[in-house]
Amino acid sequence: MTRRTIAALTLATVAALSTASACRPVDAETGTNAINQATELQCNDARRTLQQAIDNYEILEGKLPRDEATLVPGYLIMQSPLMDIDADGNVIPAPGSGCR
């Protein structure tokens, strides 16, 4: 190896190490909190979207939808894996979705 090659490799190694040291590790609690916040945002968004579809359906059809499938595809693109509609037309978390 030439002196120039060794200098280039050393410089690349130093740059890689300094970049890696700038990345701070995140503890498990911080990571878990971030995941829970993202999930909560997804749940809130899914609830809002489904409620808007129900409201629009009721305005245009004059009645509440029988179930979520009634809203697809005219009012929703697809059924939500996070939210469902109960027998009274209320938006509720889907079983196993993790939503509250």
C-alpha positions as CSV (number, residue, x, y, z in Angstrom):
1,M,0.0,0.0,0.0
2,T,1.1,3.5,-0.7
3,R,1.3,6.2,1.8
4,R,-1.5,8.0,0.0
5,T,-3.8,4.9,0.2
6,I,-3.0,4.4,3.9
7,A,-3.8,8.1,4.6
8,A,-7.1,7.8,2.7
9,L,-8.1,4.7,4.6
10,T,-7.3,6.3,7.9
11,L,-9.3,9.4,7.0
12,A,-12.2,7.3,6.0
13,T,-12.0,5.3,9.2
14,V,-11.9,8.5,11.3
15,A,-14.9,9.9,9.5
16,A,-16.9,6.7,9.9
17,L,-16.1,6.6,13.7
18,S,-17.0,10.2,14.2
19,T,-20.3,9.8,12.4
20,A,-21.1,6.7,14.4
21,S,-20.3,8.4,17.7
22,A,-22.8,11.2,16.8
23,C,-25.6,8.6,16.8
24,R,-26.7,8.3,20.4
25,P,-28.3,5.0,21.5
26,V,-31.9,5.2,22.5
27,D,-33.0,3.3,25.6
28,A,-35.8,0.8,25.4
29,E,-38.3,3.1,27.4
30,T,-37.8,6.0,25.0
31,G,-38.2,3.7,22.0
32,T,-41.4,2.1,23.5
33,N,-42.8,5.5,24.2
34,A,-42.2,6.6,20.6
35,I,-43.9,3.5,19.3
36,N,-46.9,4.0,21.6
37,Q,-47.2,7.6,20.5
38,A,-47.2,6.6,16.9
39,T,-49.8,4.0,17.5
40,E,-52.0,6.4,19.4
41,L,-51.7,8.9,16.4
42,Q,-52.7,6.1,14.0
43,C,-55.6,5.1,16.2
44,N,-56.8,8.7,16.4
45,D,-56.5,9.1,12.7
46,A,-58.4,5.9,12.0
47,R,-61.1,6.9,14.4
48,R,-61.5,10.3,12.8
49,T,-61.5,8.9,9.3
50,L,-64.2,6.3,10.1
51,Q,-66.3,8.9,12.0
52,Q,-66.2,11.2,9.0
53,A,-67.3,8.4,6.7
54,I,-70.2,7.6,9.1
55,D,-71.2,11.2,9.3
56,N,-71.1,11.6,5.5
57,Y,-73.0,8.4,5.0
58,E,-75.7,9.5,7.4
59,I,-76.1,12.9,5.7
60,L,-76.3,11.5,2.2
61,E,-78.2,8.2,2.9
62,G,-80.4,9.4,5.7
63,K,-79.4,6.5,8.0
64,L,-76.5,5.0,9.9
65,P,-74.5,2.3,8.1
66,R,-75.2,-1.3,9.1
67,D,-71.5,-2.0,9.4
68,E,-68.1,-0.8,8.2
69,A,-68.3,-2.8,5.0
70,T,-71.3,-0.7,4.0
71,L,-69.0,2.3,3.8
72,V,-66.6,0.6,1.3
73,P,-65.9,1.8,-1.4
74,G,-68.3,4.8,-1.5
75,Y,-67.2,6.4,1.7
76,L,-64.0,4.5,2.6
77,I,-61.2,3.0,0.5
78,M,-61.0,0.0,2.7
79,Q,-62.1,-1.2,6.1
80,S,-60.0,-0.1,9.0
81,P,-57.9,-2.7,10.8
82,L,-57.9,-0.4,13.9
83,M,-61.5,0.7,14.3
84,D,-65.0,-0.9,14.0
85,I,-68.6,0.2,14.2
86,D,-70.7,-1.1,17.0
87,A,-74.5,-1.9,16.8
88,D,-75.4,1.7,17.7
89,G,-73.2,3.2,15.0
90,N,-70.4,4.2,17.4
91,V,-66.7,4.0,16.4
92,I,-64.9,1.5,18.7
93,P,-61.4,0.0,18.7
94,A,-61.2,-3.2,16.6
95,P,-60.4,-6.3,18.7
96,G,-56.6,-6.8,19.0
97,S,-55.8,-3.4,17.4
98,G,-54.1,-2.0,20.5
99,C,-56.3,1.1,20.2
100,R,-58.2,2.5,23.2
